[in-house]
Amino acid sequence: MKDAPLYLSPRTEPPLASLLENASFLHSLADALGSPLNVLVPDVVARNAERFGSVYRRHHLSGRVYFAHKANRSSSLVRRLAACDPSAVGVDVASLEELRHALGCGFTGDRVMATGPKDPEFLWLAARVGATVNVDSVAELEQLADLAAAHDLGTTDVLVRLSGFESEGGSGGAGTRVLSRRSRFGTPVAGAEAMWAALERHADRVRLVGLAFHLDTTGLEEKRRALERCVLLMDECRARGFAPRVVDIGGGFGVGYVEDAAEWERWTTALSEAVLGLRPPLTWRGHGYGLRNDNGTVRGTAALYPAHRPVAGPGYLDELLTRPTPVLDRAPATLLLEHLHDLYVEPGRALVDQCGLSLARVAEVRPLGDAPGRYLVRVGMNAADVSLEEHGVLVDPVLLPRDGSRPGTAADEGPVGIHLAGNLCLEADLITRRTVFLPRLPAVGDLLAFVNTAGYVMDFHAHHAQRQPVARTVAVTEEAGGTWRWCLDENYSPSTYAQGRLS
């Protein structure tokens, strides 16, 4: 008996859902601009910023939502955010070129947060335009102060990013020592004394406005511990004569890619069964995504993003702010309010949720001789153009036939399992290692739409290997009546394309 197809259906919301329904429009874009092609809906990023803002209002908090620019290099998204409420929305830049880009897209320096590794040119421009600098170490702070003195840049606002949080209690019970995971960013809390001393030495050049952290985890409890520790450390900073007012909790709010929890559970269960040999492989050449068979037992950890997330984005922030902290037993929102602190967040993936998709033209379809009923489908993109595998994201593409009325054949009736190959002359160039099930067999000229790729997937790893084209990017807006307008991403302006609507 043939195994039932294992789908991972993408989660889609308006207006992205209605855009996918307009296959003729998407085909016309790909005809004009080629494959691969990235399509962005800038109005959605403004809606997402507003959703984060609604969580602030629910908890009576003030502060800013900073878009982590590294998630997407688009101009249209940054320009649309620049047009949002200046007091509520900013941009987090992690390089000199991102800073230049943000300023060119309309952000003023006071709405910019400079994070990440910083060279002198980056620090100089950040200080020059009045950005807030999120410093990782004493050495970085000293370099910033020296530049400010040498070039008479005045006083720069800084946040001190901390790491290595430690607390008592947690899931291990009272008296258990709990340490956050290691990070190469930030100053360990245990060694923060040197940072406070450096801030005092350079008080004429840098001004401490708050404390920050960015933990590489989805664990709410770990983030609550870090937030609580920052609030307590802010009290210590005030006792030393500083006047901090901000706690920056970074990003990591997550996105739900797969619509159906049951589909995700079925697929992950089937992966373990396939690794054990209890069912046919689900992947190219039996790839286990980090799992292995050790004498009949599944070992290892699946290197997969939790593609179905019932709580993500603004909802994750709301939950983080609501549940009590482990030591003071107070809701984080309450702690921030009682201490009159502002809250900063730096969402990347979550802020561009449902903001875009990536299109690939089907270039070849052929049966796999060693896998009856399976097909190899080569598309006009490579794994760097839609880096789902790089980020462990598993989700099905949406098939957009060239001709919606094309009659089926015996070969493409019903669900079919395919392997998606890219356009590079490399065995490893697979769009996804798993077998993807589609409702019918694609044909040459059809499009595959990879949904919700704006966060780290569509351009984070893109390159010109073998002189293959990198995806062009367009911005689209939906008008009254369901019609769509488009322009090149670099030509988008909120003042020109101000008629977009969110249905």
C-alpha positions in Angstrom: 0.0 0.0 0.0 1.4 3.4 -1.0 2.1 5.7 2.0 -0.2 8.7 2.4 1.4 12.0 1.3 2.9 14.1 4.1 2.0 17.7 3.6 3.4 20.7 5.4 0.9 23.3 4.2 2.1 26.9 4.5 0.3 29.3 6.8 -1.0 32.3 4.7 -2.9 35.3 5.8 -4.4 38.2 3.8 -3.1 39.9 1.7 -0.5 37.3 0.9 -3.3 34.7 0.5 -5.1 36.8 -2.1 -1.9 37.4 -3.9 -1.3 33.7 -4.2 -4.8 33.4 -5.7 -3.8 35.8 -8.5 -1.6 33.4 -10.4 -1.8 35.3 -13.7 -0.4 38.4 -12.0 2.5 36.4 -10.5 3.2 34.7 -13.8 3.3 38.1 -15.5 5.9 39.3 -12.9 8.1 36.3 -13.4 7.8 36.6 -17.2 9.0 40.2 -17.1 11.6 39.9 -14.4 12.8 36.3 -14.5 13.2 33.4 -12.1 14.0 33.6 -9.2 11.9 36.5 -8.1 11.1 37.9 -4.7 7.7 39.6 -4.1 7.2 41.8 -1.0 4.0 43.4 0.4 5.4 46.5 2.4 2.0 47.3 4.0 2.2 44.1 6.0 5.4 45.1 7.8 3.6 48.2 9.0 0.7 46.1 10.2 3.1 43.8 12.0 4.7 46.8 13.8 1.3 47.9 14.9 0.5 44.4 16.3 3.7 44.6 18.4 2.6 48.1 19.4 -0.8 46.8 20.5 1.0 44.5 23.0 2.8 47.5 24.4 -0.6 49.3 24.9 -2.2 46.3 26.4 0.5 46.3 29.1 0.6 50.1 29.4 4.3 50.1 28.3 6.3 52.7 26.3 9.2 52.1 24.1 10.1 51.2 20.5 10.0 48.3 18.1 13.3 48.1 16.2 13.2 46.2 12.9 16.3 43.9 12.7 17.4 45.0 9.2 19.6 41.9 8.7 16.4 39.8 8.2 15.9 41.4 4.8 17.9 43.8 2.6 14.8 45.3 1.0 14.4 49.1 0.5 10.6 49.0 0.4 10.2 47.4 3.8 12.6 49.8 5.5 10.9 52.8 3.7 7.5 51.7 4.8 8.7 51.4 8.4 10.3 54.8 8.2 6.8 56.2 7.5 5.4 54.7 10.7 5.1 56.6 14.1 8.7 57.7 14.9 8.1 57.3 18.6 7.1 53.7 18.2 9.2 52.2 15.3 12.9 52.2 14.7 15.5 50.2 12.9 18.3 47.9 14.2 21.3 48.0 11.9 24.2 45.6 12.2 26.7 47.0 9.6 27.8 50.3 8.1 26.0 49.6 4.9 22.7 48.8 6.8 23.1 52.1 8.6 23.6 54.0 5.4 20.7 52.2 3.8 18.4 53.0 6.8 19.3 56.7 6.7 18.7 56.7 2.9 15.3 55.1 3.4 14.1 57.9 5.6 15.1 57.0 9.2 16.6 59.8 11.3 19.6 58.9 13.4 17.6 59.1 16.7 15.4 56.1 15.5 18.4 53.9 14.8 20.0 51.2 17.0 23.5 50.1 16.0 24.2 46.5 17.0 26.4 43.6 15.9 30.2 43.7 15.3 31.3 47.3 14.7 34.4 48.7 12.9 35.5 52.3 13.4 33.6 53.6 10.3 30.4 52.1 11.6 30.8 53.5 15.1 31.8 57.0 13.7 28.7 57.3 11.5 26.4 55.9 14.2 27.7 58.5 16.7 27.7 61.3 14.1 24.0 60.8 13.3 22.9 60.4 16.9 22.1 56.6 16.8 21.9 54.6 20.0 24.9 52.2 20.1 24.3 48.7 21.6 27.8 48.0 22.9 29.1 44.4 23.4 32.3 44.9 25.3 34.6 47.3 27.2 36.9 47.5 24.2 34.0 48.6 21.9 33.0 51.2 24.4 36.5 52.5 24.7 36.8 52.7 20.9 33.5 54.6 20.6 34.6 57.1 23.3 38.0 57.6 21.6 36.3 58.3 18.3 33.8 60.7 19.9 36.7 62.6 21.5 38.9 62.7 18.4 36.1 64.0 16.2 34.1 66.1 18.7 31.0 63.9 18.2 29.4 65.0 21.5 27.7 62.4 23.8 26.5 59.1 22.4 23.6 57.2 23.9 24.6 53.5 24.6 22.9 50.4 25.7 25.1 47.7 27.3 24.4 44.3 25.9 24.8 41.6 28.6 25.1 37.8 28.5 25.8 34.9 30.8 22.7 35.5 33.0 22.6 33.4 36.1 19.8 32.9 38.6 18.5 30.6 41.3 15.5 28.4 40.8 13.9 27.7 37.4 12.8 24.2 36.4 15.4 22.6 38.6 13.7 23.9 41.7 14.8 26.3 44.5 18.6 26.6 45.0 19.3 25.3 41.5 21.9 27.4 39.6 20.6 28.3 36.1 22.9 29.8 33.5 21.8 31.1 30.1 23.5 29.5 27.1 26.9 30.9 26.0 27.0 33.8 23.5 29.8 35.4 21.7 27.9 38.7 22.0 27.6 40.8 25.1 29.4 41.4 28.3 29.0 38.5 30.8 27.1 39.7 33.9 29.7 38.3 36.2 32.3 40.6 34.6 30.2 43.7 34.2 32.1 45.7 36.9 34.7 46.6 34.2 32.0 48.0 32.0 30.5 50.2 34.7 34.0 51.6 35.4 34.5 52.3 31.7 31.2 54.1 31.5 32.2 56.3 34.5 35.6 57.1 32.9 34.0 58.2 29.7 30.8 59.9 31.1 31.6 63.0 29.0 31.4 61.0 25.7 28.9 58.1 26.3 25.6 58.1 28.2 24.2 54.8 29.5 20.5 54.7 28.6 19.8 51.1 29.4 20.7 47.4 29.4 20.1 44.9 26.6 20.3 41.2 25.8 19.6 38.9 22.9 19.4 35.2 23.8 19.6 32.6 21.1 16.7 30.6 22.5 12.9 30.2 22.2 12.7 29.5 25.9 10.3 32.0 27.6 11.7 31.2 31.1 15.3 31.9 30.1 14.2 35.3 28.7 12.2 36.2 31.8 15.2 35.4 33.9 17.4 37.7 31.8 14.8 40.5 31.8 14.4 40.3 35.6 18.1 40.4 36.0 18.4 43.5 33.8 15.8 45.3 35.9 17.7 44.5 39.1 21.0 45.6 37.5 19.3 48.9 36.4 18.8 49.6 40.1 22.6 49.0 40.7 23.4 51.3 37.8 21.3 54.1 39.3 23.1 53.6 42.6 26.3 54.4 40.8 25.0 57.6 39.4 23.8 56.5 36.0 20.2 57.2 34.7 19.2 54.2 32.6 15.6 54.0 31.5 15.5 51.2 28.8 15.5 47.4 28.8 16.1 46.0 25.3 15.2 42.3 25.1 16.3 41.7 21.5 14.4 39.5 19.1 13.6 35.8 18.7 9.8 36.1 18.8 9.4 33.5 16.0 7.1 32.8 13.1 4.6 30.0 12.4 5.3 28.7 8.9 3.1 25.6 8.9 -0.7 26.1 9.2 -1.7 22.7 10.7 -0.2 21.4 13.9 -1.2 17.8 13.1 0.7 17.9 9.8 3.8 19.0 11.6 3.4 16.3 14.2 2.8 13.6 11.5 5.9 14.7 9.5 8.3 14.8 12.5 7.0 11.5 13.8 7.4 10.0 10.3 11.0 11.3 10.1 11.9 9.4 13.3 10.3 6.2 11.8 12.2 6.7 8.5 15.5 7.1 10.4 14.7 3.8 12.2 13.9 2.1 8.9 10.3 1.6 9.8 9.1 3.4 6.7 10.6 4.5 3.4 12.9 7.5 3.5 11.3 10.9 3.6 14.4 12.7 2.3 17.0 12.7 -0.4 19.4 9.8 0.3 18.0 9.3 3.7 19.1 12.6 5.2 18.0 12.6 8.9 18.1 16.4 9.7 20.4 15.6 12.6 18.7 12.3 13.7 20.4 8.9 13.4 19.7 5.3 14.1 21.8 3.9 16.9 21.0 0.2 17.2 17.3 0.7 17.0 17.1 4.0 19.0 16.8 7.5 17.5 19.7 9.6 18.6 20.7 13.2 18.0 18.6 16.4 17.8 16.6 17.4 14.8 18.1 20.6 13.3 14.7 22.0 12.4 12.9 25.3 13.1 9.6 24.6 15.0 7.6 25.3 11.8 4.2 25.2 13.6 4.2 27.7 16.4 0.9 28.4 18.1 2.4 31.3 19.9 4.8 33.5 17.9 5.5 37.2 17.1 3.4 39.7 19.1 1.7 36.8 20.9 5.1 35.5 22.1 5.9 39.0 23.4 2.6 39.1 25.2 3.2 35.8 26.9 6.8 36.8 27.8 5.5 39.9 29.6 2.6 38.2 31.3 3.9 35.2 33.3 5.8 35.8 36.6 9.5 36.0 36.8 11.3 33.2 38.7 12.8 35.3 41.6 10.6 38.3 42.2 7.5 36.5 41.1 6.2 39.5 39.2 5.0 39.8 35.6 7.8 41.4 33.5 5.4 44.1 32.4 4.7 44.9 36.0 8.4 45.1 36.8 9.0 47.5 33.8 6.0 49.7 34.8 7.0 49.9 38.5 10.5 51.0 37.6 9.3 53.4 34.9 11.4 51.6 32.3 10.9 51.7 28.5 10.9 48.4 26.6 12.8 47.9 23.3 12.4 44.9 21.1 14.3 44.0 17.9 12.2 41.6 15.9 13.4 40.5 12.5 11.7 37.4 11.2 8.5 38.2 13.2 8.3 41.7 11.8 8.3 40.5 8.2 6.0 37.6 8.8 3.6 37.3 5.8 5.5 40.1 4.0 6.6 38.2 1.0 7.1 35.1 -1.2 9.7 33.8 -3.6 8.9 32.5 -7.1 10.7 29.9 -9.1 10.0 28.7 -12.6 9.9 25.0 -13.2 12.6 24.2 -15.7 12.6 20.4 -15.8 10.5 17.5 -14.6 11.8 13.9 -14.8 11.0 10.6 -13.1 13.6 9.2 -10.6 14.5 5.7 -11.8 15.5 4.5 -8.4 12.3 5.8 -6.7 9.2 4.7 -8.5 6.5 7.3 -8.4 8.9 10.1 -7.4 10.1 12.9 -9.6 13.0 15.3 -9.8 11.9 18.9 -10.4 14.6 21.4 -11.3 13.7 25.1 -10.8 15.1 28.4 -11.8 16.7 29.2 -8.4 19.2 27.6 -6.1 19.3 26.8 -2.4 20.9 30.2 -1.6 18.0 32.0 -3.2 15.5 30.5 -0.8 17.6 29.3 2.1 14.9 27.2 3.8 17.3 24.4 4.6 20.0 26.7 5.9 17.5 27.8 8.6 15.9 24.4 9.2 12.5 25.7 7.9 10.3 23.0 6.3 7.2 24.1 4.5 5.6 23.2 1.1 5.7 25.5 -1.9 2.4 26.5 -3.6 2.0 25.2 -7.2 0.9 27.9 -9.6 0.2 26.2 -13.0 1.1 28.2 -16.1 -2.4 27.4 -17.4 -4.9 26.8 -14.7 -7.1 24.9 -17.1 -4.3 22.5 -18.2 -5.7 19.0 -18.3 -4.1 16.4 -16.1 -2.5 13.2 -17.3 -2.2 9.8 -15.8 1.2 10.8 -14.5 0.0 13.9 -12.6 -3.3 12.8 -11.2 -3.5 13.2 -7.5 -0.7 13.9 -5.0 2.8 13.3 -6.2 6.1 13.3 -4.3 9.0 15.4 -5.8 12.5 16.3 -5.0 13.3 20.0 -5.7 16.7 20.6 -7.3 18.3 24.0 -7.9 20.1 25.5 -11.0 23.7 25.0 -9.8 26.0 22.2 -11.1 26.3 20.8 -7.6 24.9 17.5 -6.2 24.2 19.4 -2.9 22.1 22.1 -4.6 18.7 20.9 -3.3 16.0 23.5 -2.4 14.9 21.1 0.3 16.3 17.6 1.2 12.9 16.2 2.0 10.3 14.8 -0.4 7.8 17.5 -1.1 4.2 16.4 -1.9 2.2 18.5 -4.3 -1.5 18.1 -5.3 -0.3 17.4 -8.9 2.9 17.0 -10.9 4.3 20.3 -12.0 5.0 21.0 -15.7 7.8 23.0 -17.3 6.7 26.7 -17.1 4.7 26.4 -13.9 5.7 28.5 -10.9 6.4 27.3 -7.4 5.7 30.0 -4.8 7.7 29.7 -1.5 5.5 31.5 1.0 6.7 33.7 3.9 10.3 34.0 2.8 10.9 37.6 3.8 12.6 36.8 7.1 16.2 35.5 6.4 15.1 33.2 3.6 14.9 35.2 0.4 18.2 37.1 0.3 20.3 36.3 3.4 22.5 33.8 1.6 21.9 34.8 -2.0 25.0 34.9 -4.3 26.1 34.9 -8.0 27.6 31.4 -8.0 28.2 30.1 -11.5 26.9 33.5 -12.7 23.3 32.4 -12.0 21.0 35.4 -11.5 20.2 36.6 -8.0 16.5 37.2 -7.5 15.2 40.6 -8.3 12.7 42.0 -5.8 9.4 43.8 -6.4 7.0 45.5 -4.0 3.3 45.0 -4.5 0.2 46.8 -3.1 -3.4 45.6 -3.2 -5.9 48.2 -4.2 -9.7 48.4 -3.8 -11.3 45.8 -6.0 -8.5 43.3 -5.4 -6.2 44.6 -8.1 -2.5 44.7 -7.6 0.2 47.3 -8.5 3.9 46.6 -8.5 7.2 48.4 -8.7 10.8 47.5 -8.3 11.8 47.3 -4.6 14.3 50.1 -5.0 11.6 52.4 -6.5 9.0 51.9 -3.8 8.0 55.0 -1.8 5.2 55.2 0.8 4.2 58.6 -0.7 3.6 57.1 -4.1 2.2 53.7 -3.1 0.0 54.9 -0.3 -3.3 53.3 -1.5 -2.4 49.7 -0.4 -5.0 48.1 1.8 -4.9 45.1 4.1 -7.9 42.9 3.7 
